[in-house]
Amino acid sequence: MLGDININILDEEESANYLSVVYSGGLKCFLKKSTRGKSHLDHIMERLQNISIRANKCESLITDHAAIHVELETHTSRIKYSHTKTQQ
């Protein structure tokens, strides 16, 4: 889940109910930095397995929010399949 949620998760009182729901769904929060002034309003949450997420804040000249750069990398394990046929 990602987006401009407009709930400041740096403010524990303001975000308590929201984060309770998010965390109860097994989501983890990435990029715990302010994205507009001193507020963190733009969220990146995930609960995917075998995926690494890197997120960075980038200053933007076209909006009052910081831009978020996100990189996703998948990690899949290879399963070796073997089958033995016996003759009768």
C-alpha positions as CSV (number, residue, x, y, z in Angstrom):
1,M,0.0,0.0,0.0
2,L,1.4,3.4,-0.8
3,G,0.0,6.8,-1.1
4,D,-0.6,10.3,0.2
5,I,-2.6,9.2,3.2
6,N,-2.5,12.6,5.1
7,I,-2.1,11.0,8.5
8,N,1.1,12.1,10.1
9,I,2.6,8.9,11.4
10,L,5.4,10.8,13.2
11,D,2.6,12.0,15.6
12,E,1.8,9.0,17.8
13,E,-1.5,10.4,19.0
14,E,-2.8,11.4,15.5
15,S,-1.8,8.0,14.0
16,A,-2.4,5.5,16.7
17,N,-5.7,4.1,15.3
18,Y,-4.4,4.1,11.7
19,L,-1.2,2.3,12.6
20,S,-3.0,-0.2,14.8
21,V,-5.1,-1.2,11.7
22,V,-2.1,-1.2,9.4
23,Y,0.0,-3.3,11.8
24,S,-2.8,-5.7,12.6
25,G,-3.0,-6.4,8.8
26,G,0.7,-7.5,8.9
27,L,2.0,-4.4,7.1
28,K,5.3,-2.9,7.7
29,C,6.1,0.8,7.3
30,F,9.0,2.0,5.1
31,L,10.5,5.4,4.9
32,K,10.0,6.8,8.4
33,K,10.9,10.3,7.4
34,S,9.0,13.5,7.0
35,T,7.6,14.0,3.5
36,R,5.9,17.4,3.9
37,G,7.5,19.9,6.4
38,K,7.8,18.0,9.7
39,S,5.0,15.5,8.9
40,H,5.1,12.1,7.4
41,L,2.0,12.0,5.2
42,D,3.1,9.8,2.3
43,H,3.2,6.2,3.3
44,I,4.7,3.0,1.9
45,M,3.5,-0.2,3.6
46,E,4.1,-3.8,2.6
47,R,3.7,-7.4,3.8
48,L,5.1,-9.2,0.8
49,Q,7.5,-12.1,1.2
50,N,10.6,-12.5,-0.9
51,I,10.6,-8.8,-1.8
52,S,13.1,-6.2,-0.7
53,I,12.0,-2.6,-0.7
54,R,14.2,0.4,-0.7
55,A,12.6,3.8,-0.4
56,N,14.2,7.3,-0.3
57,K,12.8,10.8,0.0
58,C,13.7,13.2,-2.8
59,E,13.0,16.9,-2.8
60,S,10.5,18.0,-5.4
61,L,10.3,21.3,-7.2
62,I,6.7,20.7,-8.4
63,T,4.8,19.9,-5.2
64,D,4.8,20.7,-1.5
65,H,5.4,17.0,-0.7
66,A,8.7,15.2,-1.1
67,A,8.8,12.7,-3.9
68,I,9.3,9.1,-2.9
69,H,11.7,6.9,-4.9
70,V,10.8,3.2,-4.5
71,E,12.8,0.2,-5.6
72,L,11.4,-3.3,-5.4
73,E,13.6,-6.4,-5.8
74,T,12.2,-9.9,-5.8
75,H,13.9,-12.8,-4.2
76,T,12.7,-16.2,-5.4
77,S,14.1,-19.5,-4.3
78,R,14.7,-22.1,-6.9
79,I,13.3,-25.5,-6.2
80,K,15.1,-28.4,-7.8
81,Y,12.6,-30.9,-9.0
82,S,13.7,-34.5,-9.5
83,H,11.7,-37.5,-10.5
84,T,12.8,-41.1,-10.5
85,K,11.0,-43.6,-12.7
86,T,11.3,-47.3,-11.7
87,Q,10.9,-50.1,-14.2
88,Q,8.7,-53.0,-13.5
